């Protein structure tokens, strides 16, 4: 199967701080792939590299066969028209109605007449179950509804690639299920390819085709959802089942606690 996204030996450094280390990853066309890991492991940085917002320090990222770091500014802009991005907290324009939020990319990137834009906006809102709120402002919606409006905006241009950055953050259980269902259904209906960056295991495994686990800027495990559920890799097992004890420590490394509190050593 042809790969839409290929990440080959990619490393990335902010100033002198290494963030990603020799990442290798493929995302086949038509599939939903998730990148999992704790906050700060480099997941969102990897999305930014795929979108062309950042350039790798080493290695290359290819989207539809083209190395993103070799593209001109105009070529990057053209490539992004074929991508949809759902940001972590929706990032809706607060002073625009729901309708105008979804219409924004259509007005920005196409020369379509308003009559056609209206039909397309209503189709996208219908796809996420929110056609009835098109006149409302974002502040009038719940967090889950705002996320669904943001998803309608992300698919406004029928993108080849849809990227989700922590789509389940701060949602109630019903919204969790709704967003997960919509992600899978939209991918299959649109014939798109999706990358879901998340740390929410139980909500994500039922809707994806393949999983990459990251830790400290590197891919430490990968496989199908069943492979991940049944993994005996200590890191993966701890993450999937939410166990306290394991290779991932709760405390960030630091000086001995007694020294930090300026306590004298205990005398026996």
N, C-alpha and C positions, 0 to 999 in steps of 0.2 A: 504494500500500500504506500502511496506517495505521501511524503511528509510535508506538511505546510510550514512547520517551524523546525529548524535544526540548530542546536546549540553545541558547538564543537570546541572542547578544551578552553572554555571561557573562564578567565580570571578578571577580577575587577578590584581596584584599589581606590579608596577615597584618601587623597593625600598620601600618607604612608601606611594607612590602616587597611589591611586586606579584608575584603568583604566576601568575594567569591573566589573559589579555588578550583580550577580545572573542571568546570561543570560540563557534563555531556548529557544531552537530553533531546528527544525527538517527540514531535506532536503530529501524529498522522491526520490527514484531512478527514473531516467528518466525526472525529472523536472528541470526547470530553476528558481532558487530562487534568489532574490536580497536583499541585505542589504544596506539600505539607511541611510543617516544622514550627518550632517555637518562634515567638516574636524576636526579631533581630537576627534571624539566621540567614537573611539575604533574599527572601522570597520576592519582596516588592522590588528590590534592586534588579532582580532578574527580569521581572515584567517590564521595567523601564528600559532595559537593554533590548528586549524583544520589540518594544514600541519605537526604538530609535531615539529615545530621549537621552540615553547615555551611550557611550562607546566603550567596548571592552578594552581593558588594559592588555589582554592577550587573548588569542583565540578569535572566533567569529560567530556571529549569530546570522542565520539565513532565514528569511521569510519569503515563501514562494520562490525559493531558489536564489534569492539575491542577498548578498552580504550587506547588512544594514549600515555598517561603518563605511562602506564605499559609496553610499548614495549621496547625491547632492541635496541641498536644502529643499529644492522643489520636488525631488524624487521621494524624499522622506515624507513631505507633506502629502504627496499623492498616495504613498503607501498607507498612511494613517487614515485616509478616507475609506480604506477597506478594512479598518479595525474598529471595533466597538469596545469601550472601556467602562466598566462599572466600578467607580471609586468606592473606597471603604465606607464612607458615610453619605453616598449618593451624589454630593456636590451639585445639587440643583441650584439654579439661579433663583434666589429668594424673592426677587422683585418681579419675577415673571410667573404667569399662570402655568398650570400643568400643560396646557395645550402649547403654549409658547416655548416651554422648555423642550418638549419633544420636537417641535418644529424647528428649533434653532439650527441643528446641523443640516437640515434640508434647505433652509434659507441661506446658510453660510456656504454650502458646497455645491448647490445645484441652481439651475435657473428655472426650476419648475414654477408654473403658475400657482397662485394661492389656492385655487380650487382643488388642484391635484395634491398640494401639500396637506390641505385639510383632510382629504380622504386617507392619505398615508398616515397622518398622525392618529386619526381615529382607528385605523387598522392596527397600529402598533399598541395603542392603549387597550384595544380590545384583546390583543394577544396576551397582555399581562392582567386582564380582568379589571381594568380601571377606566373604561371608556366613559363611565358615568360621572367622573370627577374632573373632566377636562377643563372646566371653568374655574376650578378652585386654585388657591395659592398653596405652595408647598407647606406653609405653616399650619394650614387647616387639615393636614393629613397626618396619620400615624407614621412612626418610623418605618414600619414594614411597607406601608403604601408609598412612602417617599422612595424607598429602595426600588419598588416595582416601576415607578415613574422613571427613575434613573435608568432602569433596564430598558424601558421602551425607548428612551432617548438613545441608548447605546446601540440599539438595533435599527434605528431610523433609516440608515443608509444601506441596510441589508449587508452587513459586513461579512467578509470571509472568515475573520478571526474575532472572537469575542473574549475579552479578558476580564476576569472578576477578581478584585482585590478585597479579600475578607468579606464576602457578600452576606454572611450570616451574623456579623457582629451586632450585638445589642438588639437582637430580634426576639420576640416572644415565640413560643413553640409552634403556634399556628402559622406565623409568618415564616419561620424556619422551613416548615414543610412546603409552604406555597412557593417560596423562592427556589428551593431545590427542584420542585416539580417544573417550574417555569424554565429554569436553566436547561434541564434535560430536554424538555419539549421543544423549546425554541431552537436548540442546536439541531435537533433532528428535523424539524419542520423547515427551517431555513437552509438546511444543508451546510451549516457552518461548522467551524472548529472552535472549541472552547478550552481556555486555560483558567482553572479556578485555584487561586492562592488562598489558603485557609489553614487554620489550626483546629477546625471543628470536624472531628473524625466521623462521628456517628451520622451526622447530617449529610456528609459528602460521599462516603463510600458507596451508598446505594445508587448514586446518579452518575458515577464516573466510570470510564473504561480502563484507566491506568493511573498509577500513583507514583510520584517521586517524593521521597522523604529527604529533607535537608537538615543539616546541623552544622553550625559554625562555618557556614559558607560552602559546604560540600554536600554532594548527594551521597547519602549513607545507605539508602535502600530504595528499591523500586519493585513494582510488580502490579498484578491485577488486584482488585479489591479483595478477592479471596486469598491471594498470596499474602497480602498485608494483614488480614484478620488472623491468619494461621501462622504468621511469622514467629520464629523463635529467636530472632535477633533481639537482644535485650533492649536496645533503644526503641525499636518499633513496637515491641510488646508493651513497654512502659507507656509509650505515647498513646497507642490505640486504646488501652484499657485504663488509662488515667491513674496509674499506680504512683505512689509517693516515692517508693524505694526503687532505685535503678540507676543507670549511667547518667541520667539528667538530674543534676543536683538542684534543690530548691534555692540554695544560697549561692549568690555570685561569688567567685573566688576573691578573698581579701585577707588582710592580716588576721592573726589569731584574735578571737573575740576579746579575750582577757587584755590583750595589748591595746585594742581599740578603746576599751573602757578605762585604761590606765590603772588596772588593778595589779596589786602585788601578787606574785606567784603564791599559790597555796603551799603551806609548809606542813609536812606530815609529822 
